[in-house]
Amino acid sequence: AEEVEEMAVIANALCLNIGTLNHVQIESMELAGSMANERKIPVILDPVGVGATQYRTKTAQRLLDRLDVAVLKGNAGEIGVLAGAEAKVRGVDSHGLSGDPVTIAQEYAEAAGLTVAISGATDVITDGKHTLLVENGHSLMGSISGTGCMAASVTGVFAAESKDMVLASAAAFAAFGIAGERSAASARGPGSFKKGLFDELANLTPEDLARATRMRTV
């Protein structure tokens, strides 16, 4: 908590991840988020495991209430819980969402005044008015823990360079998905896939992104 305000000031985007929670981290996230809001730095919130416990759900809602969140990134279950839809979450994994995720995301994004980015087989990114679907990725991405958190961090990188949070989030998801596709092509299993994912993401060029992105509007 002693350094977060100073660190937030020098950042171009702030990604808040509630994966491991305690009162000190919550205080630190609020301090960093408040400073980012003052400096007009985009805040990305990844509400990891929301719905699994009341503590997580209340913490995520508290951050949404107290901070100006630019992008709320989560899986369908996590977003569904925050949107008030019926959803099943076990640990950090989504186990289903009752209703159309596109409609739920659009309605919640418009009501909350932020961009919602749902990761899944088809990613959904919307601010309620503009919606993009991203179809890049590979099934191996679901076999290793942490890919959702990585996607949130990549979203922060793109959000730091654009004022359009829908386009930035969609481009981030596409880049991450393309890296997953490329890593899977030579992977022997989850271990080599994870290592290759980092390499492919680091080596991705703007030309690769433009050529391999599979994205559509709805």
C-alpha positions as CSV (number, residue, x, y, z in Angstrom):
1,A,0.0,0.0,0.0
2,E,3.0,2.3,0.6
3,E,4.0,2.5,-3.1
4,V,0.8,1.9,-5.1
5,E,-0.2,5.5,-5.6
6,E,3.3,6.5,-6.9
7,M,3.4,3.4,-9.2
8,A,-0.1,4.2,-10.6
9,V,1.0,7.7,-11.5
10,I,3.8,6.4,-13.9
11,A,1.5,3.8,-15.6
12,N,-0.4,4.3,-18.8
13,A,-3.0,1.7,-17.7
14,L,-3.9,0.0,-14.4
15,C,-5.1,-3.6,-14.2
16,L,-6.7,-4.7,-11.0
17,N,-6.9,-8.5,-10.4
18,I,-8.7,-9.9,-7.3
19,G,-7.2,-13.4,-7.7
20,T,-5.7,-13.4,-4.2
21,L,-7.6,-11.2,-1.8
22,N,-6.8,-9.7,1.6
23,H,-7.7,-6.4,3.2
24,V,-4.3,-4.9,2.4
25,Q,-4.6,-5.7,-1.3
26,I,-8.1,-4.3,-1.4
27,E,-6.9,-1.1,0.1
28,S,-4.0,-1.0,-2.3
29,M,-6.3,-1.5,-5.3
30,E,-8.6,1.3,-4.2
31,L,-5.6,3.7,-3.7
32,A,-4.1,2.8,-7.1
33,G,-7.5,3.0,-8.8
34,S,-8.3,6.4,-7.3
35,M,-5.0,7.8,-8.4
36,A,-5.5,6.3,-11.9
37,N,-8.9,8.0,-12.1
38,E,-7.5,11.3,-11.1
39,R,-4.9,11.1,-13.8
40,K,-7.4,9.7,-16.4
41,I,-5.5,6.4,-16.6
42,P,-7.8,3.6,-17.8
43,V,-8.6,1.0,-15.1
44,I,-9.1,-2.6,-16.1
45,L,-10.8,-4.8,-13.5
46,D,-10.6,-8.6,-13.6
47,P,-13.1,-9.9,-11.0
48,V,-11.5,-13.3,-10.7
49,G,-13.8,-15.9,-9.1
50,V,-16.7,-13.6,-8.4
51,G,-19.7,-15.7,-7.5
52,A,-17.5,-18.3,-5.8
53,T,-17.6,-16.6,-2.4
54,Q,-19.5,-13.6,-1.0
55,Y,-16.2,-12.0,-0.1
56,R,-15.1,-11.9,-3.7
57,T,-18.4,-10.7,-5.0
58,K,-18.7,-7.9,-2.4
59,T,-15.1,-6.9,-3.1
60,A,-15.6,-6.6,-6.9
61,Q,-18.8,-4.7,-6.4
62,R,-17.1,-2.4,-3.9
63,L,-14.4,-1.6,-6.5
64,L,-17.0,-1.0,-9.2
65,D,-18.9,1.4,-6.9
66,R,-15.8,3.3,-5.8
67,L,-13.8,3.5,-9.0
68,D,-14.3,4.6,-12.6
69,V,-13.6,1.2,-14.3
70,A,-13.0,1.5,-18.0
71,V,-13.0,-2.2,-18.8
72,L,-14.5,-5.1,-16.8
73,K,-12.9,-8.3,-18.1
74,G,-14.1,-11.7,-17.0
75,N,-15.5,-15.0,-18.0
76,A,-19.3,-15.5,-18.7
77,G,-20.0,-16.6,-15.1
78,E,-18.2,-13.8,-13.5
79,I,-19.8,-11.1,-15.6
80,G,-23.2,-12.8,-15.2
81,V,-22.9,-12.6,-11.4
82,L,-22.1,-8.9,-11.5
83,A,-24.9,-8.3,-14.0
84,G,-27.4,-10.0,-11.8
85,A,-27.9,-12.9,-14.2
86,E,-28.0,-16.5,-13.1
87,A,-24.5,-17.9,-13.4
88,K,-22.4,-20.7,-12.0
89,V,-18.8,-20.2,-10.9
90,R,-16.6,-22.7,-9.2
91,G,-13.2,-21.3,-8.1
92,V,-12.0,-19.2,-11.0
93,D,-13.9,-21.2,-13.7
94,S,-17.2,-20.4,-15.3
95,H,-19.7,-23.2,-15.4
96,G,-22.5,-21.6,-17.4
97,L,-24.6,-18.6,-17.8
98,S,-28.4,-18.5,-18.1
99,G,-29.3,-16.3,-21.0
100,D,-27.5,-14.8,-24.0
101,P,-24.1,-13.5,-23.0
102,V,-24.1,-10.9,-25.7
103,T,-27.4,-9.4,-24.5
104,I,-26.4,-9.6,-20.9
105,A,-23.1,-7.9,-21.6
106,Q,-24.7,-5.2,-23.7
107,E,-27.3,-4.3,-21.1
108,Y,-24.9,-4.4,-18.2
109,A,-22.2,-2.4,-20.0
110,E,-24.7,0.4,-20.9
111,A,-26.2,0.5,-17.4
112,A,-22.8,0.5,-15.7
113,G,-21.2,2.9,-18.1
114,L,-18.1,0.8,-18.9
115,T,-16.8,-1.7,-21.5
116,V,-17.5,-5.4,-20.7
117,A,-15.1,-7.9,-22.1
118,I,-16.1,-11.6,-21.8
119,S,-13.6,-14.2,-22.6
120,G,-14.7,-17.6,-24.0
121,A,-14.8,-19.7,-27.1
122,T,-16.1,-16.5,-28.8
123,D,-15.1,-13.4,-26.9
124,V,-17.7,-10.6,-26.4
125,I,-16.6,-7.0,-26.1
126,T,-19.2,-4.2,-25.8
127,D,-20.0,-0.8,-24.3
128,G,-23.7,-1.4,-24.8
129,K,-23.8,0.5,-28.1
130,H,-20.9,-1.1,-30.0
131,T,-20.3,-4.8,-29.8
132,L,-17.4,-6.9,-31.3
133,L,-17.1,-10.7,-31.3
134,V,-13.6,-12.2,-31.4
135,E,-13.2,-15.8,-32.6
136,N,-9.4,-16.3,-32.2
137,G,-8.0,-18.8,-29.7
138,H,-7.5,-22.5,-29.1
139,S,-9.0,-25.0,-26.7
140,L,-5.6,-25.5,-25.0
141,M,-6.0,-22.1,-23.6
142,G,-8.6,-23.5,-21.2
143,S,-6.3,-26.3,-20.0
144,I,-3.8,-24.0,-18.1
145,S,-4.6,-21.8,-15.2
146,G,-4.1,-18.1,-15.6
147,T,-5.0,-17.4,-19.2
148,G,-7.9,-15.2,-18.2
149,C,-5.6,-13.1,-16.0
150,M,-3.1,-12.9,-18.8
151,A,-5.8,-11.7,-21.2
152,A,-6.7,-8.9,-18.7
153,S,-3.0,-7.8,-18.6
154,V,-2.8,-7.8,-22.4
155,T,-6.0,-5.7,-22.4
156,G,-4.3,-3.2,-20.2
157,V,-1.4,-2.9,-22.7
158,F,-3.8,-2.1,-25.5
159,A,-5.9,0.2,-23.4
160,A,-2.8,2.3,-22.6
161,E,-2.6,3.1,-26.3
162,S,-6.2,3.9,-27.3
163,K,-9.1,5.9,-26.1
164,D,-11.5,3.4,-27.7
165,M,-11.9,0.7,-25.0
166,V,-14.1,-1.6,-27.1
167,L,-11.6,-1.7,-30.0
168,A,-8.6,-1.9,-27.6
169,S,-10.1,-4.8,-25.7
170,A,-11.1,-6.6,-28.8
171,A,-7.6,-6.2,-30.3
172,A,-6.1,-7.4,-27.1
173,F,-8.3,-10.5,-27.1
174,A,-7.5,-11.2,-30.8
175,A,-3.7,-10.8,-30.1
176,F,-3.9,-13.2,-27.2
177,G,-6.0,-15.7,-29.2
178,I,-3.6,-15.6,-32.2
179,A,-0.7,-16.3,-29.9
180,G,-2.6,-19.2,-28.5
181,E,-3.3,-20.6,-32.0
182,R,0.3,-20.3,-33.0
183,S,1.6,-21.9,-29.8
184,A,-0.9,-24.8,-30.1
185,A,0.4,-25.6,-33.6
186,S,3.7,-26.9,-32.1
187,A,2.7,-27.7,-28.5
188,R,3.0,-31.3,-27.2
189,G,0.7,-30.6,-24.3
190,P,-0.3,-27.9,-21.7
191,G,3.3,-27.4,-20.5
192,S,4.9,-26.7,-23.8
193,F,1.8,-24.7,-24.9
194,K,2.1,-22.3,-22.0
195,K,5.8,-21.7,-22.7
196,G,5.1,-21.2,-26.4
197,L,2.2,-18.8,-25.6
198,F,4.5,-16.4,-24.0
199,D,6.9,-16.5,-26.9
200,E,4.2,-16.1,-29.5
201,L,2.7,-13.2,-27.7
202,A,6.1,-11.5,-27.4
203,N,6.9,-12.0,-31.1
204,L,3.5,-10.9,-32.4
205,T,3.7,-8.0,-34.9
206,P,1.0,-5.5,-36.0
207,E,1.0,-7.2,-39.4
208,D,0.3,-10.6,-37.7
209,L,-2.6,-9.1,-35.8
210,A,-4.1,-7.5,-38.9
211,R,-3.7,-10.6,-41.0
212,A,-4.9,-13.3,-38.5
213,T,-7.7,-11.5,-36.5
214,R,-11.1,-13.0,-36.8
215,M,-13.5,-10.3,-35.6
216,R,-17.1,-9.3,-36.4
217,T,-19.7,-6.8,-35.3
218,V,-23.2,-7.6,-34.0
